[in-house]
Amino acid sequence: MGRAWAQGPCPMSIDAGTDTFTIVMGEVPRATDAIALYAAVGWGDADDDEGKIQAALVNTMCVIQAIDRNGTLIGLARLFGDGIIHTSLAEIVVHPNWQRRGVGRAMLSKASEVCAGTAIFLETFRGQEHFFESCGFVARPQMVVMSRRPQT
């Protein structure tokens, strides 16, 4: 049987020193919040197409968010897969003000917990390998990441 990943919110509060953030799964963030987060890390622009971003978020199999005590989106992870054999971590992004404070690790931990019965594959930018290795992921030298730009 397949796994139902997004059955509603399942908040998990994390104390990151003087600041607290909450991991939320099963809710889709507003596109405007995701666009602001992407812009903060240099992924896209603040004028990205809100409708496309919202559709992408809604069509994601599993969305894991990190929000601060004010309800601001500070982290986002998106997962795709069949829920049985294969899961792909499409992206994991953390606001620069919250990097190196456990946010990415907490979202990845939640993803690993939810997808414990499947292999999880991801691609990352050079220089980020150590983070994923410290979370239990192993580089596969025989694998190559390939992509194609959208055809317009």
C-alpha positions as CSV (number, residue, x, y, z in Angstrom):
1,M,0.0,0.0,0.0
2,G,1.1,3.5,-0.7
3,R,1.9,6.0,2.1
4,A,-0.4,9.0,2.6
5,W,2.2,11.7,3.3
6,A,0.1,14.9,3.7
7,Q,-2.8,14.0,5.9
8,G,-2.9,17.3,7.7
9,P,-0.7,19.5,9.8
10,C,1.7,17.8,12.2
11,P,3.6,20.6,13.9
12,M,6.8,19.9,15.7
13,S,8.4,22.7,17.7
14,I,12.2,23.0,17.8
15,D,14.2,25.2,20.2
16,A,17.2,26.7,18.3
17,G,18.9,28.4,21.2
18,T,17.1,31.7,21.8
19,D,14.8,31.2,18.9
20,T,12.1,28.6,18.3
21,F,10.8,27.4,15.0
22,T,8.1,24.9,14.1
23,I,8.2,22.1,11.5
24,V,4.9,21.8,9.7
25,M,3.9,19.1,7.3
26,G,0.7,18.7,5.4
27,E,0.0,22.3,4.8
28,V,1.0,24.2,1.6
29,P,2.6,27.7,2.2
30,R,1.3,30.7,0.4
31,A,3.1,31.3,-2.9
32,T,4.0,34.8,-1.8
33,D,5.8,33.4,1.2
34,A,7.7,30.8,-0.8
35,I,8.7,33.5,-3.4
36,A,10.1,35.7,-0.7
37,L,12.1,32.7,0.7
38,Y,13.4,31.8,-2.7
39,A,14.4,35.5,-3.4
40,A,16.2,35.7,0.0
41,V,18.5,32.8,-1.1
42,G,18.9,34.1,-4.7
43,W,16.5,31.5,-6.3
44,G,14.3,33.5,-8.6
45,D,12.9,37.0,-8.2
46,A,10.3,38.6,-6.0
47,D,8.2,39.0,-9.2
48,D,8.0,35.3,-9.9
49,D,4.6,34.1,-11.2
50,E,2.6,33.6,-8.1
51,G,0.1,31.3,-9.8
52,K,2.8,29.0,-11.1
53,I,4.5,28.8,-7.7
54,Q,1.2,28.1,-5.9
55,A,0.4,25.3,-8.5
56,A,3.9,23.8,-8.0
57,L,3.4,23.8,-4.2
58,V,-0.1,22.3,-4.4
59,N,1.1,19.6,-6.8
60,T,4.0,18.6,-4.5
61,M,3.6,15.2,-2.9
62,C,5.0,16.3,0.4
63,V,5.8,19.8,1.6
64,I,7.7,20.4,4.9
65,Q,7.8,23.9,6.2
66,A,9.8,25.6,8.9
67,I,8.1,28.7,10.4
68,D,9.4,31.0,13.1
69,R,7.4,32.1,16.2
70,N,5.8,34.9,14.1
71,G,4.5,32.5,11.5
72,T,7.1,33.6,8.9
73,L,8.2,30.9,6.5
74,I,12.0,30.3,7.1
75,G,12.4,27.0,5.5
76,L,10.9,24.8,2.8
77,A,11.4,21.2,1.6
78,R,9.6,19.5,-1.2
79,L,9.5,15.8,-1.9
80,F,8.2,13.7,-4.8
81,G,7.9,10.0,-5.1
82,D,5.8,6.9,-5.2
83,G,5.7,6.4,-1.4
84,I,6.9,2.8,-1.8
85,I,10.3,2.6,-3.4
86,H,11.6,6.0,-4.5
87,T,11.5,9.5,-3.1
88,S,13.3,12.6,-4.5
89,L,14.1,15.6,-2.4
90,A,13.3,18.3,-5.0
91,E,14.6,21.2,-2.9
92,I,15.4,22.2,0.6
93,V,15.9,25.9,1.2
94,V,16.5,27.9,4.5
95,H,16.4,31.6,4.9
96,P,19.9,33.0,5.3
97,N,19.1,34.4,8.7
98,W,18.2,30.9,9.9
99,Q,21.0,28.9,8.2
100,R,23.3,26.9,10.5
101,R,20.7,26.9,13.3
102,G,19.2,23.4,12.8
103,V,16.3,24.3,10.4
104,G,17.5,22.4,7.4
105,R,18.6,19.4,9.6
106,A,15.1,19.4,11.2
107,M,13.3,19.5,7.9
108,L,15.6,16.7,6.5
109,S,15.0,14.7,9.6
110,K,11.3,15.0,9.2
111,A,11.6,14.0,5.5
112,S,13.7,11.0,6.4
113,E,11.2,10.0,9.1
114,V,8.2,10.3,6.8
115,C,10.0,8.5,3.9
116,A,11.7,5.9,6.0
117,G,10.5,3.0,3.8
118,T,11.9,4.5,0.6
119,A,15.2,5.4,-0.8
120,I,15.7,9.2,-0.9
121,F,17.6,10.7,-3.7
122,L,18.7,14.4,-4.0
123,E,20.9,16.6,-5.9
124,T,22.9,19.5,-4.4
125,F,25.2,22.3,-5.2
126,R,28.9,21.7,-4.9
127,G,30.0,22.7,-1.4
128,Q,26.8,21.4,0.3
129,E,27.7,17.7,0.2
130,H,29.0,17.8,3.8
131,F,25.7,18.9,5.2
132,F,23.9,16.0,3.5
133,E,26.6,13.5,4.4
134,S,26.3,14.6,8.1
135,C,22.6,13.7,7.8
136,G,23.3,10.2,6.6
137,F,23.3,10.6,2.8
138,V,26.1,9.1,0.7
139,A,27.4,10.5,-2.6
140,R,27.1,7.9,-5.4
141,P,30.0,8.4,-7.7
142,Q,28.4,6.3,-10.4
143,M,25.4,8.6,-10.6
144,V,25.2,11.8,-12.6
145,V,22.7,14.6,-12.3
146,M,21.2,15.7,-15.7
147,S,18.6,18.3,-16.4
148,R,16.7,20.0,-19.3
149,R,15.4,23.5,-19.4
150,P,11.7,24.0,-19.7
151,Q,10.6,24.0,-23.4
152,T,8.5,27.1,-24.2
